[in-house]
Amino acid sequence: MNYIDAFVLPVPTKNIAAYRAMSRKAGRIWRKHGALGFFETVGDDLTVPMGLPFPKLLKLKKGEVAVFSWILYKSRAHRDRVNGLAMKDPAMDAMTKKMPFDIDRMSMGGFKVFVDV
């Protein structure tokens, strides 16, 4: 079964264009090194009647939006290999100097896919 890295983060709406540009570059890097897919989504319908809505989870401030992202891999070992290569890619240096979001409020983790229908 596949493996994913998933991320939920707050992005100021004024930085969405910069975040999108950064994500496109990152996506090309990860795909170049073997990731099967690279996805970025921006919150659209986040006022849900049950559970813990993303805005509350992220403690979104006025002028921020939730972004949910994931990178698809063949396995955890494949993820570890791809991430190692991507993080050493020289193109990453300029991208990681200034992030268009609050990295301290980002949540992330690796997940085994256990249902794929």
C-alpha positions in Angstrom: 0.0 0.0 0.0 1.0 3.6 -0.6 2.3 6.1 2.0 1.7 9.8 2.3 3.1 12.8 4.1 0.3 15.1 5.1 0.3 18.8 6.2 -2.2 21.2 7.5 -1.1 24.8 7.9 -2.4 28.4 8.1 -1.5 30.7 5.3 -2.3 34.4 5.3 -4.6 35.1 2.3 -2.3 37.9 1.2 0.4 35.2 0.8 -1.6 32.6 -1.2 0.1 33.6 -4.5 3.6 33.3 -2.9 2.6 30.0 -1.3 1.3 28.6 -4.6 4.5 29.6 -6.4 6.6 28.0 -3.6 4.4 24.8 -3.7 4.8 24.5 -7.5 8.6 24.6 -7.2 8.5 22.1 -4.3 6.2 19.8 -6.2 8.6 19.8 -9.2 11.4 18.9 -6.8 9.6 16.1 -5.1 8.3 14.7 -8.4 11.8 14.9 -9.9 13.1 12.7 -7.1 10.3 10.2 -7.4 7.2 11.2 -5.5 4.1 9.8 -7.1 2.0 12.9 -6.5 2.1 16.3 -4.9 -1.2 18.0 -3.9 -2.0 21.4 -2.3 -5.6 22.3 -1.4 -7.0 25.5 0.1 -9.9 25.6 2.5 -13.2 26.3 0.9 -16.0 24.8 3.0 -14.7 24.8 6.6 -17.7 25.6 8.6 -18.7 22.0 9.4 -21.3 21.0 12.1 -19.3 18.2 13.6 -15.8 17.3 14.7 -13.0 19.9 15.1 -13.1 22.3 12.1 -9.7 23.1 10.6 -10.0 26.9 11.4 -10.4 25.9 15.1 -7.6 23.3 14.9 -5.2 25.8 13.4 -6.4 28.7 15.5 -6.8 30.7 12.3 -6.5 34.4 12.6 -8.4 37.0 10.6 -7.0 37.0 7.1 -5.7 33.4 7.2 -6.9 30.3 5.4 -6.3 26.6 6.0 -4.2 24.7 3.5 -4.2 20.9 3.4 -1.4 19.2 1.5 -0.1 15.7 0.8 2.7 14.0 -1.0 2.1 10.4 -2.3 4.8 7.7 -2.2 5.0 3.9 -2.9 6.0 3.2 0.7 7.6 4.7 3.8 11.0 3.6 2.6 10.3 5.3 -0.8 9.2 8.4 1.1 12.4 8.4 3.2 14.5 8.1 0.0 12.6 10.8 -1.9 12.6 13.2 1.0 16.4 12.7 1.5 17.0 13.6 -2.1 14.5 16.5 -2.2 16.0 18.1 0.9 19.5 18.0 -0.6 18.4 19.5 -3.9 20.1 22.8 -4.4 16.7 24.3 -5.5 15.5 24.0 -1.9 17.9 26.5 -0.5 16.2 29.6 -1.8 12.7 28.3 -1.1 13.4 27.6 2.6 14.8 31.1 3.4 11.5 32.8 3.9 8.2 30.8 4.2 4.9 32.5 3.3 3.2 30.9 6.3 3.7 30.4 10.1 5.8 27.2 10.1 5.4 26.9 13.9 1.6 26.3 13.4 2.0 23.7 10.7 1.0 20.2 11.5 2.4 17.3 9.6 3.0 13.5 9.7 3.5 10.4 7.7 0.6 8.0 7.1 0.2 4.4 5.9 -2.6 4.1 3.4 -4.8 1.3 4.7 -8.0 1.8 2.6 -7.8 2.5 -1.1 -11.0 1.8 -2.9 
